[in-house]
């Protein structure tokens, strides 16, 4: 397969956060221009990454349900598709380097970008992890020293159809019993529903997931975080469905996306995501 970070006719520009104060300045326009030239798609900070940073470190006027809270004990966090490393840098600021480890992962050819951007953060380890690559996942497991994963972070990873099954395969692998029962946090901006919905329809078979809610003042109703943005954006918190731990993961990507062997041999889908799309804003408040 061709390099997914340099698709044919790639023409992207740096992104600009809606609130510069809530995001590291090390990832500004000039930085992104250089990184895009050298690393393609991985060198751009994608819009849902800013949303994830707001969730990770909210301004004082926002309250989230559930909030992002690192565990009191040792945190073992993996970020998939770290790209520039902006989210990893934000999370690292909340961690204790003497106790916690965050593994920033991406394709081997993107790891030099992460090494360059994150070398000052003592709690961050850079690790190659191509989606769907079982050996990369096994290599990561060996670095955990029998400690369970506590969190998996994903930001703006649902886009190219050919990468959706490998992404799901990695998420299933990293939440298998050998890795523990980590909490998944996924920020997602809708770009092409027709291409992206199949991922969520398959993801929901293996994972229970709900959208993060936000409250701006104590006397205002809770709303879905991201509903106020011009482009539909979600932050999901997910856990592996316990019953899925007994299922066989299909070897075929087509079978995995079709829901084969999830509970039984029949093809199937989960409708959680479609239900959220059809729910009105009032139905997402309480």
Steps between C-alpha positions, in 0.01 A plus 500: 500500500624852423601731785170609663661827607568597138189411298484599136439875447550581867420869553456596866568814699579552869206520737426781742351435845191692603673591827876536485529517880375144546757336271881479503658776293773261382255369239425827321462575128873514426559171677218334310615630161841339552353179642248462217778533246705226667228271641185573300168440678679411824656847511168683522312558824149381416195678636381231743842516669417849629169369631675215679744746660210707630352185653832395651568843652175698505473873562342598829159573346453144369407186692498160329313181570693282526811709567846393393677385814829311507498221757652549845719195443749451216353613168586305188360694206523424129420754230440354155592703193673768706610694191654828618472398865294802604250299705777293657676820606181627665438174688864478610454824691247323724716198573764415759818402309621293794190280485311540172581408139333621183582309182470728198467270199484532124647347186876441523565774245307753715683418824788742420245784505379386841855462629576855393186653652472304824859440611467747790213302660646238733173308537465439123644200317490487120394163360434387139150362464343454159128427529423134462863399553490232769878493544504873575231441764702215651808723510297762686374241746858405584569863599215497751678255735171329587335832593146536356414779261282767661407718199508494120478836319389543139463834326360542148595148391180402319545611139647275228275195444797267444634584848177447696529122541869517605413773751218291648728195507760692703237628743372146553855371553592777746188432707548123515546340841879520474478881497238541773182706470607848385265790447486618137466869420433580136455845348340494158396755242256388231639543151327233291218316673462244224865398536529530878173356633606137428781542752264602780251228404776241549667676794176496700483122484823474698482819709239680706538873432326822598554865407659741745261766629592857591354761731601866480342610829355313793147614417512416126397165350757243396565485126703273277852633480573601140139572407575872490774466238429577132614152396341214698753382757484241777711387792415144597594308813497125446574168667530152359178301522569219744317239292724580203805363682381151414458574129739399225642795305457435126820481299333671205454877517178466303362250751607721791317802360196283419463386859568134428596298809380780729278286727418267209587425139238732349584847366374780722546866592454722805271803476635712788664755272205528263271549799717787624486663159122493496456620857415866540707726728220494759521122514870526575446714809393412848 
